[in-house]
Amino acid sequence: MLPLPLLLATLLIPPSLADIPPLTNSSEFTTLTTSQSNFPSQTFRSSPLTAPIFLINHLDPTLASNASHIFLGTVYGTQKAGPMIFDARDLSLVYADQRYENTYASNAFLVNGTRHLAFWEGGHTRGHANGNCLFFDEAYNLRYNVTAQGLNDAMADMHELSVTESGTVIFSTYFNIPFDCRPVGGPEDALLMDSGFQEIDLATGELVFDWHASKYFAIDQSYAEYTDAYGTNEGDYLVSARHLSILTLIDHKTGSPLWILGGKQNQFTDLSGGSATNFSWQHDARIIPSSPSPLTQGQQQETHITLFDNHGEESGFCPPETQCSSRALRIAINPTLHTARLVSQFFHPEGVNSGAMGGYQSLSNGNIMTAWGYNPSFVEYAPDGTPVLDVQRGPIGGQEAVPDMFAYRVHKGDWKGQPPWPPSIAVDAPNNSTHNATIYVSWNGATEVSSWAIFASNDHKTINNHTNLLIQSPRQGFETVITLPSTSTSTNTNTTRRYVAAAAVSSSGDVLGSTIVLDLEDGGNPATVTSDIVSLKPPAPPQVVSSPSPSPSPVASKSPSTSSPSESGAAASASASASAAAERTSTSTSTSTVGVMGASIFSVAGVFYVASYFWRRRRLGHGHQEGYRMVNLRD
């Protein structure tokens, strides 16, 4: 019997790092930032995307939340705005879709049991905007596209996008209405830009709730420059009006305020000497779910609220020997007794104030993720206020904000990206072959890639054969660089070949996707659409099936003889991977590759052998969500 083909041994060779890793020296970061017009960034060979170069001021991975990814909405020049997802372990880029004018409020939400990436996109001017709230599943298929209803030409505003447990989305709105402005010295038939928010059912598109500030606040009160609205367990809405420096609970049936906290209309007694109610110009107010523990006799149920307290409109480094004013704030109120107290407040470890933007996210392990707005920085704190992650994506401490360089909201959560488009590949081949060539591989949006396998052959039609596996290398950052050896590390044979392709491999050794084939003699241009690589291993040995022994006869019987199965066979494989140029328009249908191998049949004394081979590629996903809901408004 002939031996089965031996599995090609592959040596995991440490690659050169394509990504520029986060810097840790502030002087180097300042030099880089200045040289790149305050937008420290990097580009790649295998992808047209632009990614930030971060500065890590502090990192303690032992205390940081174990959530897998960090979500940002960012801008990098004309038509380079889009949602971004980063690996929380090394801050390398995982996914970006940079085809928008502006994007805000990127986050992962659970919608009707399925995890989605949601963000706002559109155009903005003078502090408000018109756009859409987009929802993509973990295969990056657009599932929901929502905007304002019944407000003439007004669309969803950029300041807030929040998802409720019942599968609705809440966003802020701005719209013009005719209004009598005589109380403030204006004409009777004036045109007023009103502010509000809408709640819409994602599954049906039905408008659930529509709130207008002008109906409940007098114009001489100069209501919100923009408002955050976040729902409670009872269905009411927490509204944060930053120009009024107030939080108010809105009745979900009537739209009327139930109570007002802070500002000139404050209805609460501050038990912390003013520290719980003196917030101003705030952002991102949230109601935290109440503790399920029963109350003892005489105890009153408290409601905890988190927010980013800008505490003014000025940005920059805090004056020497003074306490900073911008803070991540948590307060507790008693709606029955109308009391408020300070629970915690965290200041930026680098000593800066932020006059605009900012965010506060409560994480599942008790940590807090904060975004610092005009200071493009995000900081994660332990529950006791200890910074465990302190990162910049641009310069901080300036009194004037750099246009489009900000950290409006930064969120941390889990994500399992399974893109329908194939991985990308590029090559530098100075010898027009694999001899000393350098391969660049990436897969925008894929989170499960553990390593990259490089295949090379002189026949592009059979490059997917396992014997063409040249080298395997661990994934490193968004783009992995692999320098090919002049000889095979396993067979010590010459590896000078014309065609090259790559396969993305999971931690269990399964092929998740494969690239197109590049022709190195043709300048690295594509030779075929896909490489159809489905496995790094040789086919499994055929199974032997014996026929039953013949019935005994009066003549003495002989034992059936056996013969070895044929070593030869034919294999066929196919792939329906989309091209890299159609990443965003590819469908989500999983592609399967099926090979069937026929075996020669030899019959001796009624024994036959049949060999069959099957392989499949599968994809899975799961989700998670945080509760409650929120909206922002500007007048």
N, C-alpha and C positions, 0 to 999 in steps of 0.2 A: 504494500500500500504506500502510495507516495505521500510525503509529509505535507501538511497544510501550509499555506504561505505564512511566513513569520510576520508578526506584527512589527511594523517599522518603529524602532525605538526613537523617541524624540527627547531631546535635551531641552529643558526649560532654561533658556538663556536670558539673563536680565537685559531688558531693552534700554536704549537711550530714552530719556523722558522727553516727549514732544512738548507737553504742556510746560509753561513756565510756572513753577510751583509758587504758592503764596510766599511773599517776602516776610522777613521778621525784623529787618533793620529799617527803622523809620527814615534814616537819612537816605538810604538807597531808594526807598519808596518815594520820597520827596523828589529826588533827582529824576526818577522815572516818570512821575506824575507831571513834572514841569516839562519834560521833553515831549510828552504826549498831550499837551494842552489840557491838563487836568483830567484826562480819561485814560488811566493806565489800563492797557488792554493788550490782547494777543490774538493772532490769527493762526490758521492751520493749513497744512498742505492738502489733506483729504476732505476738507469741508470749507464752505464759504463763510462759516459763522465767525463772529467776534466774541471773545470771552474776556471777562475782567482779569486783571492781576491783583489779587488781594494783598493787604498787609495784615498779618496776624500780630496784634499787640499782646495777646495772651490767649492760651489754650490749655485747659485741663480736661483731657478726654475722659478721665475717671469720674468726673462730676457732671459732665454734659449729658443732656438727654440722649437716649439711644434711638431717637427718631432718625430715619435713614437719610432724609434729604432736606434741603433748604430751598425755599421758593422766593424768587424776586421778580418784580416787574421793572425792566431796565430800558434805558435809551443809550445807544452808541452811534450818534450821528444820524444822517438822513436815511430813512428806511432801515434802520438797524435797531428799532425798538421791538421788544417782545418779551414774553414770559421766559424765565430761565429757571432751571432746576439744577442744583449742585449736590454733589455727594457730601454728606455732612462729615464724613471721616477725613477727607483731604481737601475739600472745597473745590474739587475739579468739576468742570462743566459736565453735565449729563444730557441736558436737553435745552434747546433754544429754538424759537420760531420768530425770526427777526424780519418779518415782512410788514410790520405795522408802523403807523405814524407815532402813536403813543400807547403805552400799556401801563396799567396800574393794578394793584391789589391781587397779585398772583398768589393762589393758594390751592390746596387740595381739599375737596369736600366729598362727603358721601351723599349721593343723590339717589334716592329710591334703591338703596342697597348696593350701588356701584360707585367706586371711587372715580372722581373727575378732577381734572385740572381746570380751574376757573380763573378768569381774569377779565378786566375791562380793556377795550381798545377803541380808539377814535381820535378825534381832534379836540383841542381845548384852547380857550382864550380867556383872559381876564379872570382866572380863578374858577371857571366852570367849563363844562365840556358837553359834547354830544357824541354818543357812541353806542357800543353794544357790549353785553355781557356774554362771553363765550364759554362753553363747557366742552372739554374734550375728555374722552375716556382714556384708560391706560394703554389702549392701542392707538391713541392720538387721532381718533375719529371725532369730528364735530358732532355732538349730540344735541346741544341746545344753543340757540342764538336768540337772546332776549333783549328787548329795549322798551322804552316807555310807550304807553298806549294812551290815546285820547288827548294829547297835549299839543296838537297841531304838528309843528315841525320839531318839537323838542324830543330828544332821545335820552337814553340813560346817561347820567352824569358819572364822572370818573371817581368820585370820592369814596364811594362805598359799594361793596358787593358782598352780600352775606347769604348763606343758605340755611334754611330752617330744617328741623327734623322731619317736618311734614312734606319736604320736597318742594318748597317755594324759595324764590330768590327775592331779596330786598335790595334796592338800589336807590340812590338819590336822584332827584330831578330838579331842573330849572326851566322855567317857562314864563312867557310874557302874558300879562292879563291887563285889561283896562281897569284903572283904579283911581279913586278919588284921593288925591294927595294934598288936599287943602289943609289937613291937620299939621302938615309939616311945611307949609308954605308953597305947595305946588299947585298945579292946575287940577280942576275937577275931572277932566277927561285924560288923565295921564296914563302912560304905559308903565306898568310895574313888572320887574322881573321877580316872580315869586319863587319860592323854594319849597321842596316837599320830598316825598319818597313814595315809591310804589312797591307792592308785593305781588308777585306773579307766580302762578303754579307752573312749574317747569314742564310737567307732563302734558297738561292741557292747554297751556298758554293763557289761561283765564286770569283776569285782573282780580286779585283778592282784596286789596286795600289800596286806597289812593288818598294821601294826606297833603294838604296845602297849608303852609305856615300862616298865610294871610287871613285864614278863617279863624285862627285862634290866638294870634298875637297882633296887638295894635301896631300900626306902622311907626308910631312915635317911639316904640320900644326898640326900633332898629334890630329886628330879628335876624336870625342866624346868617352869618357869612357862609357857613355851611353847617349841616347838621348830621350827626350820627344817629341812626335809629336802630335799636337792637331789641328783639322780642324777648319777653319773659315766658315762664312756663304757663302763665295764664293767657298768653296771647297778646298782652299789652306791649307797647313799644317804648324802649328807652331812647329818648332823643337828646342829643348833645349839640347845643348851639354855641359854637366857639366865639362868635362876636358878642354874645350875651354872657359868656362864661357860665352857662347853666347846663344842668342835666334835668330833664323832665320826663315823667312817665306819662305816656299817651294812652288813653283808653281805646282798646281795639274795636269797640262798638261805636263810640261817639266821636272819637278823635280829640276829645278835650283833655287838657292836662289834669292828671290826678295829683301830682305834687311837683315842686320845683326845688332843686338843690343847687346852691351856689349863686353867684351873681347878686344883683341888686334886689332880685325877687326871692331870695333864699327863704325857705320855710323850715329849715332844720337848725337845731342847736348843735354847735360844734363842740364835741367833748374833748377835742385835741388842741384847743387853743387857737383854732383857725386853720390848722394844717389840713383838715379834711374838706374844707369848703372854699379855700382861697385859690383853687385852680383857675386857670384862664387860658384862652386861645387853645383849648384842648383838642385832642383827636382820639379816635378809636375807643370809645367808651363801650364797655361790655358788662353784662350782668353774669356773674359766676353762679353756676348751679348751687343750690342750698345743700347743706349737709343733711344726709338722711337720718342722722342720730336724733332720737326723741328729745324734746325739751323738758327740762326739769321744772318743777312748780315755781312760778314767778318769772321764768325766763321768757324773753320775747324773741320771736324769729327775726334774725338779721338778714339783710340782703347785701351781698358783697359786689362791689363794682370796681372794675379796673379801667384805667385810661392812661393815655400819654398826656401829661400836663406840660404843654410848652411854656406856660407861665409868662407869656409875653411874646412880642414879635421880634425881639432882637436875638441874633445868633452870634456865635463867636466863643472864644475861650472865656471862662469865668474870671472876673476880676480877682487879683491876688488877695489872699487872706479872707475871701468871702465864700459863702456857700452858694453853689450853683442853684439855679431856680428850675430849669427844665428837669423833669423827673418822670419815672415810671411809677404810677400811683395806684395803690389799692386802698379802698375805703369800705367801711361797713355802715349801713344805715338801718335804722329801725323805722319802717314806714308808719307804724302805729304811734310811737312816741315822738316821731320826727326828730330823731337824734342821729348824729353822724360822728364817726371816729376814724382816725388814721390807723390802718393796718400795717402798711409798709410803704416805703418810698425808696427808689433806687436812682442814683445819679450816674452820669457817664464817668467811667474810670479815667478818661483823659481830660475831664474837667471842661466840658463844653455845654453851652445852651443852644437850643434849636428853636427858632422863631416860627417855623412852619413845618407841617407834616409830622410824621411819627406814628409809632404803633406799639401795641402791647399784646402779647399772646401768652396765655397760660398753657403750659405743657403738661402732659399726663403724669410726669414724675414729680411735679411740683415746681419745676424750674420756670423761668420767665424769659421769653424771647422779646427783645425790644428793637425797634428801628428808630433812627435818630434824624429822619427827615433831611433838612438842609445840611446837616452834617452826615455825609453818606457813610454811615456806620451802623453795624448791628451788634448787639451785646446780649449774651445769654447769662442769666444770673441763677445761682442756686437759691433755694427758698430763704436763706438767711442774708441774701444780698451779695454774696461773694461772686464776682465775675468769673465765669468758667470759659467763656468764649468772647473775645473782643476783636472785631474785624472791621477794616475799612475797605471800601471800594473806590475811594477818592480822598482828596484832601479835606480835613476837618479844621474847625476853628476860625474860618473866615467870616467876616462880618457880612459880606455879600455872598449870596448863594451862587454857585456855578450853574448856569442853565443846564437842565437835564441831568445833572449829577446829584442824585439824592438817594435816600433809602426811605421811600414813602411807607411801605409796609414790608416786613420780612417775616416769613412764617417757616416753621419747622414741622415736618410730618413724614409719613411713610408714602412710598410710591414704588410701583413695579411696572416700569415702562416696557411695552412690547410693540415696537413700531412695525408697521406693515411693509415699510420700504427696506431695501437691503442695506448692508454695511457699505461704507465707502473706502476706496483704496486709491493711493497715489504712489509714485515710485520715482526715484532717482537712479538711473542705470547708466553710469558712465561708460560701460563696456557693451551697451546694447544687449545685455543678457543679465542673468541673475548673478553673474560673477561680481562680487563686491557691491551689489545693488542695495539700496536702502528703501524699505517699504514703510509707508505711512497708512495706518488703518484707524477707522473710527466708525461709530454707529450712533448717530444722533438719536437720543431718547431711550436707548437700550440700557437697562439697569442690571441685567443678569449675566453679562459677559465677564468671564473669569480669565480667559486667555485667548490668544489669536494663533491660528494655525496657518502657515504659509505653504501653499502648494505650487509646484513648478513643473513644467513639462515642455517638450518640443512639439506637442500636439494638443492644441487647445480643446479639442473635442473630447479628450480622455483625461483632462487635467484633474477631474474629480476622483480618479482612482487613488486608493489609499497609499499605493506605492509612490505616489508623487508628493507625499507629505515631506516637506523639506526641513521645517523647523517649527517649533511651538514656543510661544513667548507669553508671559503674563500680561494681562491688560494693565496699563499704567496711565491713569488720567483719561482725559477725553480722547486724545490721539496718541496711539502707541507707535513708536518708531522701532523698526527691527532691521538691523544690518545683516544681510545674508552672508553666510560663509562661502568661501571658494570651494569647499568640499563638504560633503554630507557628514554631519557629526556622528551618525550612526553607522554608515557603511564606508566612510573614508573614500568615497568615490567622487569624481568630478560632478559638480552641480550646475555647470554652465548650461542654462536652458533659456528658451525664448519667451515662454509665456508664464505668467504668474497670477495667482488669485489668493484670496484669504477667506478663512472661515472663522466666525465668532463661536467660541466654545464656552459652555456653561461649566460650573464647578464640578458637575457630575460627569463631564466629558461629552455631553451631547452637543451636536452642531445646532446652533440657534439660527444661523443665517450665513450666506456666503456672498461674496462680492462678484462683480463682473471680472472677466479675464482681461489682463493687460498684455499687449504685444510689445515687448521691450525692443525689438528691432524696428518698430514703427513709432519710436518716441514715447512709449508707454500709453498709446491710445488703446481704446477698447477693441478687443478681438471678437467677443461674443457678448450677448446680453447678460447672461448669468453663467456662473461656473458650475452650478448644480452640485456643490459639495454637500454631502449629507452625513458623512461619517469619517472618522479618523482611523477606523479599524477595518481589518479585512472581513469579508463575509464569514458568518459562522459556519462550522462544518455541517455537512448534510446529515440528516437523521436517517438511520437505516430502519426500514420496515420489512419484516420477514413475513412471507406467506405461510399459511398453516401447512404442517407436514402432510404428505399424501396418505391416503387410507392404506392399511396393510394389505398385502396380497399373498397368495399362496407361495409366490416366488420370494426368496429372501431379498429384503429391501436394502438399498444402499443409503448411507447418510448423504443429505444434500450438500454439495460443495458450495463454496462462497468465492466471490471475486471482489476486488476493491472497486469503489465507485470511481467514475471518471473525474479527473482533476480539472477538466475543462468545462466551461459554461459560458453563457451569454448573459450580460446584465444590461438593463436599460434604466435610465433615471430621467426625471423631468422636474422642472421647478417653475413656479408661477410668481417668482419674486418681482416686485415692481422695480423700475430703474431708480437710481439715486436722484435724478433730476425731478422725479415726480413724488418726492417724499410726502409733501403735504396733501396731494390729491389722490394718494393710493387708497384703495379700499382696505377694510379691516379683515377680509376673509383670509384665514390661515391657509398657507400653501402646504401641500403634502407631497412628498416624493415617495414613490413606491417602485421598488425594483423586484423583478421576478427572474430568477435564475433557473434555466432549464438544465437538467442533467441527463447524460447518456444512460440508457437502460441496458443492462446486461442480464440475461436470463440463463441460469444454470440450475437444473433440477428444481424448477418452479420458484426460485428466489428472485426478487427484483428490488431495485433501489430507486428511491425518488428523493431528489434534493430540492428544497424550496427555501427561498429567502424573502423575508419581509422586513421593512423598516419604515418608521413614521416619525414625523416631528410634531410635537404638541406644544401648546402654550397655555399657561394658567394665569390667574390674577386674583387679587383679593383687595379688600378695602377697609377703610376706617374713617371715622368722622368725629369732629368735636361739635358740641351742641350750641343752641341759641342763634340769634340772628341780629343783623346790624345794618345801618344805612348812614350815609353822609350827605349833607346838602350845603349849597352855597347860594347867597341871594343875588 
